[in-house]
Amino acid sequence: MARVMVGVIGGTGLGEALGAIGAGEEREVETPYGRPSGPITLTEVGGVPVALLARHGAGHMKNPSTVPYRANIWALKSLGVTHILASGAVGSLREEIAPRHLVIPDQVIDQTHRRASTFFDDLAVHVEFANPFCSTLRNLLVKAGTGFPSRVHQGGTYLCMEGPQFSTRAESELHRGFGASLVGMTVMPEAKLAREAEICYALVALPTDYDCWKPHPANLDQARLIEEILGNVKAATQNAVELIRRALPLVAASDKPCACQSALSLAIWSDRSR
């Protein structure tokens, strides 16, 4: 099996916490799609090669619609990344998924509409995407969560909305009606592009609140509500960093062949001779 290198993509909160995993060499990468969100830090964690990327850039300056997803995935692939463990803050659409829990989703509903979602604008390439997250990586994350101090939910549907505004109450109820468990703004087209790049990809979702379908406690004004959400982001981020840290050696030791890494073998419908 080829040498494993794990890309870690951080979302809200985790971007600032990536340094807690390790320090290393910063690489600036040019791609056909411009520069990625920021420099990529190459390091090792417990002997496992890791490439760290803050999805929203330094200072969290890029909103979900303007993140250069194609440049990010291209840059990671060019540096030798074979697996990606991503994270991102989400709103919970289910009572049982409480803030500060972690979720390893298995499905996605893509409601974005402003983002380039393929590397193949000039070709007909149709990758299989029935299971948008790598089952091997998901199982390793679940295994790493055994005995974890915070609850780790296995499975769930992530609805990716465009944003950057949060949902209306009617939208939140609609998303629940779709059967979604989580609502966020960043997993698409990131997961689609990883599949096109033949990189295994899984997500650790960080619920920070109950979106707006569930009324907030009457004693919380807007300032205190934001303060509570930010506290949830910090706590969930610490949990996610630890879960990813536990998962890294499991990923490095995995030698199971994965269909993600040959996703293009039957996906290119264009005449290959051209």
ChimeraX attribute file (.defattr): number of C-alpha atoms within 10 A of each C-alpha:
attribute: neighborCount
match mode: 1-to-1
recipient: residues
	/A:1	7
	/A:2	7
	/A:3	11
	/A:4	18
	/A:5	24
	/A:6	26
	/A:7	28
	/A:8	30
	/A:9	25
	/A:10	26
	/A:11	29
	/A:12	21
	/A:13	23
	/A:14	27
	/A:15	23
	/A:16	16
	/A:17	18
	/A:18	20
	/A:19	13
	/A:20	12
	/A:21	17
	/A:22	15
	/A:23	14
	/A:24	14
	/A:25	10
	/A:26	14
	/A:27	14
	/A:28	11
	/A:29	18
	/A:30	14
	/A:31	14
	/A:32	10
	/A:33	14
	/A:34	14
	/A:35	17
	/A:36	26
	/A:37	21
	/A:38	19
	/A:39	19
	/A:40	25
	/A:41	22
	/A:42	20
	/A:43	19
	/A:44	16
	/A:45	13
	/A:46	13
	/A:47	10
	/A:48	18
	/A:49	18
	/A:50	26
	/A:51	24
	/A:52	27
	/A:53	26
	/A:54	26
	/A:55	29
	/A:56	24
	/A:57	20
	/A:58	14
	/A:59	9
	/A:60	15
	/A:61	12
	/A:62	14
	/A:63	14
	/A:64	21
	/A:65	19
	/A:66	13
	/A:67	19
	/A:68	22
	/A:69	28
	/A:70	25
	/A:71	21
	/A:72	28
	/A:73	25
	/A:74	23
	/A:75	25
	/A:76	27
	/A:77	19
	/A:78	11
	/A:79	15
	/A:80	18
	/A:81	22
	/A:82	21
	/A:83	26
	/A:84	26
	/A:85	22
	/A:86	23
	/A:87	29
	/A:88	25
	/A:89	26
	/A:90	27
	/A:91	27
	/A:92	30
	/A:93	28
	/A:94	17
	/A:95	10
	/A:96	10
	/A:97	22
	/A:98	17
	/A:99	22
	/A:100	25
	/A:101	22
	/A:102	26
	/A:103	28
	/A:104	24
	/A:105	21
	/A:106	18
	/A:107	18
	/A:108	22
	/A:109	18
	/A:110	15
	/A:111	13
	/A:112	18
	/A:113	10
	/A:114	10
	/A:115	16
	/A:116	15
	/A:117	18
	/A:118	19
	/A:119	18
	/A:120	12
	/A:121	9
	/A:122	8
	/A:123	12
	/A:124	12
	/A:125	17
	/A:126	15
	/A:127	19
	/A:128	16
	/A:129	14
	/A:130	8
	/A:131	10
	/A:132	20
	/A:133	23
	/A:134	22
	/A:135	17
	/A:136	18
	/A:137	23
	/A:138	23
	/A:139	15
	/A:140	19
	/A:141	27
	/A:142	18
	/A:143	15
	/A:144	20
	/A:145	22
	/A:146	12
	/A:147	9
	/A:148	14
	/A:149	9
	/A:150	16
	/A:151	16
	/A:152	24
	/A:153	17
	/A:154	15
	/A:155	14
	/A:156	18
	/A:157	19
	/A:158	30
	/A:159	28
	/A:160	22
	/A:161	23
	/A:162	20
	/A:163	16
	/A:164	12
	/A:165	8
	/A:166	16
	/A:167	20
	/A:168	12
	/A:169	14
	/A:170	11
	/A:171	13
	/A:172	22
	/A:173	16
	/A:174	14
	/A:175	22
	/A:176	18
	/A:177	11
	/A:178	12
	/A:179	15
	/A:180	21
	/A:181	25
	/A:182	27
	/A:183	27
	/A:184	25
	/A:185	26
	/A:186	27
	/A:187	24
	/A:188	25
	/A:189	19
	/A:190	20
	/A:191	26
	/A:192	22
	/A:193	24
	/A:194	29
	/A:195	26
	/A:196	24
	/A:197	22
	/A:198	21
	/A:199	27
	/A:200	27
	/A:201	27
	/A:202	27
	/A:203	24
	/A:204	26
	/A:205	30
	/A:206	33
	/A:207	28
	/A:208	26
	/A:209	24
	/A:210	22
	/A:211	23
	/A:212	18
	/A:213	20
	/A:214	15
	/A:215	9
	/A:216	14
	/A:217	8
	/A:218	6
	/A:219	8
	/A:220	12
	/A:221	11
	/A:222	10
	/A:223	8
	/A:224	11
	/A:225	15
	/A:226	13
	/A:227	13
	/A:228	16
	/A:229	17
	/A:230	16
	/A:231	15
	/A:232	21
	/A:233	24
	/A:234	19
	/A:235	18
	/A:236	25
	/A:237	31
	/A:238	16
	/A:239	23
	/A:240	28
	/A:241	21
	/A:242	16
	/A:243	22
	/A:244	21
	/A:245	17
	/A:246	18
	/A:247	21
	/A:248	23
	/A:249	16
	/A:250	16
	/A:251	21
	/A:252	16
	/A:253	10
	/A:254	13
	/A:255	11
	/A:256	9
	/A:257	10
	/A:258	15
	/A:259	17
	/A:260	25
	/A:261	18
	/A:262	16
	/A:263	21
	/A:264	18
	/A:265	10
	/A:266	11
	/A:267	14
	/A:268	15
	/A:269	11
	/A:270	11
	/A:271	8
	/A:272	7
	/A:273	4
	/A:274	4
